[in-house]
Amino acid sequence: MDYVGIDVHKKPSQICPCTAAGEMLHQRIETQRERFAAVFTTRPQVRILIEASTASAWVAHCLAALGHEGIVADPHDAPLDAQRRRRVKTDRRDAEALAQACRLGAYRPAHRTSERQRQVRAVRTVREAVGQSRTRWISGVRALRRHHGSRLRRGATESFLDRVAALARPADLQAAMEPLVRAMQSVNAPLAALAQRTETMAQDDEVVERWRTAPGVGPLTARSFVATLDAVERFDHAHQVESSRGLVPREWSAGEQQQRGTITKQGSGQMRALVVGAAWRIWRRQGVVGSTLRHWAEPIAARRGKRIAVVALARRLAGIRYALWRAGSVDDAARVGQRQRAVALTVSSPKRRDAPEPRCAAGWSSPGAVSASISLAAVTAVGEMAPRPDVSP
């Protein structure tokens, strides 16, 4: 079998076939479906390696439709990166490094998102882009009002235009604000339709509905989290999920020195912002809902500050939600806030008489330890110890 590496770009792409004998050939084509079909239709089946990028998904699907094995590789993988020549970087050398990695198997396949979740991500991207534009327009209107010595009262975004219309304004200010007002009027209806579509997509997914049982999590956060992870089998435990979302601290450790910094911010920034936003809602909500996680974060806030505590809360929330998703369980909202003790029962061989008395920890060492029978309310007694069992003869 021959092996091919493709360095995909927006306009041209560099193709480097590598024969079984190790011979390298080079070809440069336009990044179009027709050009890929013209090159690979008549070739026997080959294995093609592509780096993960914006265009890698449709290129891999196009090559698979032509009867070839298209593999999307993680560009941050160390063995793949070792195939490059760092001092001189060209498209030819990148394609050649991909072909060599494909022939040697020195790569780690990247996860290819399912078609359904790609559609969900597309809706989320459009909604965020339109929402950010509206936010900038609102800031512009507020700035213009302040320049003329008046301020708009606070309120919901949906009622912003009504508050603007209720205030008297000079003719020159009216002329300056008119383009922004018209732009906001044109996007309010599409944004409402996108929000309704997100709600509908969330109701059609059982996993998303379970996610929404968590405190502080709405349909957008739940739908986006599921779309980003795509498949629960991708990760072995909750800490991998936290790391993939960029919620774990950086670390530079060597020998006896250990140094940790800010969070890595790896992965989707949109998803990370939504999870941190859910953590802020839990932190600010003074009530029964979310009190368990808020009480867990309060000692961290006392030591390190409120912002670090909220990020830690977001990391814990993501881990717990993944664990419950994997276990197929949901949060019992009626029990959240009650003082529950989660006693871990271990079936083992008879204990020696000289062994220490068993003590049952009520907290979990990590979010991944949550099982199907333990809901979020069972983590309320973090740090507490269950009463000593009676071991008297």
Long-range contacts (C-beta under 8 A, 24 or more apart in sequence): 1-45, 1-46, 1-47, 2-43, 2-44, 2-46, 2-47, 3-46, 3-47, 3-48, 3-49, 3-99, 3-102, 3-103, 4-46, 4-47, 4-48, 4-49, 4-99, 4-102, 5-48, 5-49, 5-50, 5-94, 5-95, 5-96, 5-97, 5-98, 5-99, 5-100, 5-101, 5-102, 6-48, 6-49, 6-50, 6-59, 6-95, 6-98, 7-51, 7-91, 7-94, 7-95, 7-98, 8-50, 8-51, 8-53, 8-55, 8-56, 8-59, 9-91, 10-55, 12-91, 14-91, 14-92, 14-94, 14-95, 15-39, 15-95, 16-92, 16-95, 16-96, 16-98, 16-99, 17-46, 17-99, 18-96, 18-99, 18-100, 18-102, 18-103, 22-103, 24-96, 24-99, 26-92, 26-95, 26-96, 28-91, 31-55, 31-59, 33-58, 33-62, 36-62, 36-63, 36-66, 37-62, 37-66, 40-66, 40-68, 41-66, 43-68, 45-69, 47-71, 47-102, 48-102, 49-73, 49-98, 49-99, 49-101, 49-102, 49-107, 50-98, 51-75, 51-98, 52-110, 56-110, 57-112, 57-113, 57-118, 60-112, 71-102, 71-107, 71-109, 72-109, 72-110, 72-112, 73-98, 73-101, 73-107, 73-108, 73-109, 73-110, 74-107, 74-108, 74-109, 74-110, 77-107, 77-108, 79-106, 79-107, 79-108, 80-106, 80-107, 80-108, 82-106, 111-230, 111-231, 111-234, 113-227, 113-230, 114-230, 114-231, 117-226, 117-227, 117-230, 120-201, 120-223, 120-224, 120-226, 120-227, 121-224, 121-227, 121-228, 123-194, 123-197, 123-198, 123-201, 124-198, 124-220, 124-223, 124-224, 124-227, 124-270, 125-270, 126-194, 127-191, 127-194, 127-195, 127-198, 127-220, 128-270, 130-187, 130-190, 130-191, 130-194, 131-191, 133-183, 133-187, 134-184, 134-187, 134-188, 134-191, 137-180, 137-183, 137-184, 138-184, 140-180, 141-177, 141-180, 141-181, 144-173, 144-176, 144-177, 145-169, 145-173, 148-173, 158-188, 160-184, 161-185, 161-188, 195-220, 198-223, 207-325, 210-324, 210-325, 210-328, 210-329, 210-330, 211-321, 211-325, 213-330, 213-331, 213-333, 214-278, 214-317, 214-320, 214-321, 214-331, 214-376, 215-281, 215-282, 215-285, 215-289, 215-290, 215-293, 215-331, 215-336, 215-376, 216-278, 216-279, 216-280, 216-281, 216-282, 216-285, 216-290, 216-317, 217-278, 217-321, 218-278, 220-274, 221-274, 221-275, 221-277, 221-278, 224-270, 224-271, 224-274, 225-271, 225-274, 225-275, 225-318, 225-321, 226-325, 228-267, 228-268, 228-271, 229-322, 232-322, 232-325, 232-326, 235-322, 237-366, 237-368, 238-318, 238-319, 238-320, 238-322, 238-323, 238-366, 238-367, 238-368, 239-319, 239-366, 239-368, 241-318, 241-319, 241-322, 242-315, 242-318, 242-319, 242-367, 245-271, 245-272, 245-275, 245-318, 246-272, 247-272, 247-275, 247-311, 247-314, 247-315, 247-318, 248-315, 263-311, 272-314, 275-314, 275-317, 275-318, 276-310, 276-311, 276-314, 278-314, 278-317, 279-310, 279-311, 279-313, 279-314, 279-317, 280-310, 282-313, 282-317, 283-309, 283-310, 283-313, 288-336, 288-337, 289-333, 289-336, 289-337, 290-336, 291-336, 291-337, 292-336, 292-337, 292-376, 292-377, 292-379, 292-380, 292-382, 293-317, 293-376, 293-379, 295-380, 295-382, 296-379, 296-382, 316-367, 318-367, 319-366, 319-367, 319-368, 320-367, 320-370, 320-376, 320-379, 322-367, 322-368, 323-367, 323-368, 323-369, 323-370, 323-371, 324-370, 324-375, 324-376, 327-370, 327-371, 327-372, 328-372, 329-371, 329-372, 329-373, 329-374, 329-375, 330-375, 331-375, 331-376, 331-377, 332-375, 332-376, 332-377, 335-375, 335-377, 336-376, 336-377, 336-380, 337-377, 337-380, 338-377, 338-380, 339-380, 339-381, 340-377, 340-378, 340-380, 340-381, 341-381, 341-384, 341-386, 342-374, 342-378, 342-379, 342-381, 343-386, 357-388, 357-389, 357-391, 358-389, 358-391, 359-385, 359-386, 359-388, 360-385, 360-386, 360-389, 361-385, 361-386, 362-386
